[in-house]
Amino acid sequence: MKLLVCCLLAITCCVLANVDKVEKSMKLTEVIKELRELNKSVEHNGMMLNTPTLDIEECCFLSALECFQTMVPQLKARQKKIQQKVVRNLKSKLLRSVVSCNREEGKNKACQGCDSYPLKDSREFVKQLESLLQKVTGYYE
Ligand SMILES: *[C@@H]1O[C@H](CO)[C@@H](O)[C@H](O)[C@H]1NC(C)=O
């Protein structure tokens, strides 16, 4: 009897862990898709934005994501709706949990401030944001 309960628990855990994984990876795919749609509606007019680079520590990905999120509203987009959607998704708990690092020692690490990232034009900015999301998606494959 005990063994059976144990088995059931193990299976439930396994299934739940996978649901979580699938949910996160779907969210990432969704945001990347929205970002591409947003990109199509952006007037790339040479506007310069602080753009996090990806050669940063994994534990700074969340801080980089926050920087992207504060910059996205500055893009000159024809479709405000998709722009708001992207911002909302970048802020979402699920995405934040995906990007934040699990290593204890890295948690309190000082990350670069948004202002200190290099200025890149809007095209490069979108590309870098997509790269960050893709890099994180790689963890779930
Ligand atoms: C964004 O759109 C521009 C054209 O407007 C294109 O050159 C660029 O590759 C697109 N970037 C991404 C990440 O899709």
The ligand as an SDF file (V2000), in Angstrom:
LIG
                    3D

 14 14  0  0  0  0  0  0  0  0999 V2000
   12.6750   43.3740  -37.6030 C   0  0  0  0  0  0  0  0  0  0  0  0
   12.2260   43.9760  -38.7940 O   0  0  0  0  0  0  0  0  0  0  0  0
   13.2470   44.3860  -39.6570 C   0  0  0  0  0  0  0  0  0  0  0  0
   12.6150   45.0310  -40.8770 C   0  0  0  0  0  0  0  0  0  0  0  0
   11.6780   45.9860  -40.5140 O   0  0  0  0  0  0  0  0  0  0  0  0
   14.0930   43.2070  -40.0830 C   0  0  0  0  0  0  0  0  0  0  0  0
   15.1720   43.6480  -40.8750 O   0  0  0  0  0  0  0  0  0  0  0  0
   14.6260   42.4850  -38.8560 C   0  0  0  0  0  0  0  0  0  0  0  0
   15.2920   41.3070  -39.2330 O   0  0  0  0  0  0  0  0  0  0  0  0
   13.4900   42.1410  -37.9170 C   0  0  0  0  0  0  0  0  0  0  0  0
   14.0630   41.5740  -36.6830 N   0  0  0  0  0  0  0  0  0  0  0  0
   13.6250   40.4470  -36.1110 C   0  0  0  0  0  0  0  0  0  0  0  0
   14.3140   40.0400  -34.8860 C   0  0  0  0  0  0  0  0  0  0  0  0
   12.7030   39.7850  -36.5700 O   0  0  0  0  0  0  0  0  0  0  0  0
  1  2  1  0
  1 10  1  0
  2  3  1  0
  3  4  1  0
  3  6  1  0
  4  5  1  0
  6  7  1  0
  6  8  1  0
  8  9  1  0
  8 10  1  0
 10 11  1  0
 11 12  1  0
 12 13  1  0
 12 14  2  0
M  END
$$$$
